[in-house]
Amino acid sequence: MSLHPNRQDGTGGSKRWIKLSFFYVIIFTAVIISLLVYKSWDEVVILAKHKQSSAMKGFLNATDTPKSLSNNTGILQPKMILYWRVNKSCAYFTLTKPGPSFKDLNCPVNNCVWTDDKAKVKEADAVLFFDHCLKDVIPPQDRNPQGRWVLVNHESPCHVNTFKVLSQWDGLFNWTMTYTKDSDIYSPYAQVIRNDGDSPVLSRERSLSIARNKSSLVAWMVSNCRTLSKREKYVEELDKYIPVDVYGRCGPLACERRSKRCSKILSDYKFYLAFENSLSKDYVTEKFFNMIPMNVIPITRSGANFSRLGIPSALHIDTRDFKSPKDLAEYLKRLDQDDESYAALLRAKSNYKLLSWKHSYCDLCKKLNDPKEQSKSYSTLEIKEQLGSCVPPNDLQHHHFLQNRPEDEIYMEVPHN
């Protein structure tokens, strides 16, 4: 038996009180910490919501309409592009359908859809009229007041039907889509871009091997033997100093265009004459661009400023850099005897690749979705000024072929490749 029972009871009660107080302190501290954390998190959430709201508000203000948001949001409404088809012979390039899929082209904005149903002209966001088809076309009476009528052209000014028939189209076109840099939608035959490693670049050894294994010198594939640029006269003069193998209607050799056999034959040549049928600003056709993927050096004769088009001088030999066909021939002979120099040209060319002309449709689709794009109305004169004019050659002894010729006669030339 304890001699001090009360002291023992008091000590036990004190211990229990200390434990209980310590427990309450822990609970209180936990509550305070929870409140502080909650308050801080609430402020973070409010701040985040405020920033998100401000950012979205600013984005909407910048674009003026939810329809101009990124296509990834799914907000964009479809844009209908009507391909005004006249007949089968009036197909645009190699298109057998109204046009390539915008998704297949990997367009950043790809909500545009094609149709060739003319009954939808009143709802179409854009109607494409191709110049080489306008001769027998009467302008539709109906149209979408908010839609754009687009004049598409890839012929030189010498061969543009618009100049002859535009009186009935005067003021109806809102945009132009041509090979000229001044167009509303720039649509060249192709574009040259830097090779970022996704295509092979020739090594010194490989380029030298290609140079040494070539068996022929200069080739020219042509079907139009009488042109405004008088390219046939230039080739005739060039052939006096260096042999030129002519394939097609204008020469003794045969080769089906775009055939594997034709490509194989061409690969044996060191040079190809990429001569245009007419000389005008920005006019560079597939004759040049088809040579970019091939190990053949194109020789160009054009009225275009290649640097303006983003085409490096290393990709071609320009006849304008030589005083005469004879001087050009002498240069080609030197290259033929110098494998190192020729191989260097091949290596420089392999640093570039082609961007298909179809990608200009990406620009068209993007433009249709841009609320800031203003509609305009083109007169005959404005279209003429944008396309420019054909110029006579100045690299031949007799180059007065355009002088004293009526303007209509010049424009009525039948275009050929």
C-alpha angles and dihedrals in degrees: 000000000000119000090212109041096160094053089052092052092048093051091052092049091051091053091050091049092051092051092047092049091049089052092051091050091053092049092047092048091049091051092050092048091048092052092049093049092047092050093049092048091047090054090049092050092048091048092048092049090048092051092046091049092048092048093049091045091051091047092051091048090050093053097033093214138049088230089073095059119117114292089235090072092064090230097113115105118225116268115213119217115194115209103208099217116191102179141327093270089057095065117142109246107305098334112135091171128047091270148314120294111263090218091052088053089053090234113182087227109037107160092111120110131195130231135168093193104123090196087074094061092111093057101036116116090208134014117200117211116186115217096220088058099048098085094087099026124108113206112256115253094219129060143156106265089216095042129099125235108210126202109213118196136165100167126097118258089260090066103037114128091196092077090060100041104026093101087084091041096045110139095002100101118083100180138021125220110190144127092268119102089228093066122113087237112028106222113171124171085259140327130237116228134175116274104241095192100281090106125050118264115212118249122219092254094048094046091049090050091052092048094050094048097053112109103187136053120205129013132183125187113193142155102182111072099180116053139163091237089057089224089154089061091050091051091047089055093043091052089063090069104028131020115259119193108214120202126190134024094336098052145042096253126085129215128154111235117247091009125134090236091055092050091050092051091049093050089065091064126084096208138030126198107232095184119165122225091231137019117237139131118292091356106141118145140191089283087080102029094052089064096057096082092042129081091241126105113232120220108209131206108181144132092234129110098231095196089055087057093049093251113140118226089234090073098065149012111247118212088212088071089068130066094222144355087263092059090048090051091053091052092050091051091054091050090048089058094044111067093177093057094044092047089052089057090052092050092050091050093050089065089074137061139185131266109205121246087236090076089073084076088065087061090049092052092046091050092051089055096049110098090196092064109109123216117235138181121231123214123205091256094051092053091048091051092049095051093042122203140284117261129207118248118261098192097079131075092236111037104146094107094122097046118107091008119131113250092236091056090054093050093046093065110125110241119232134164 
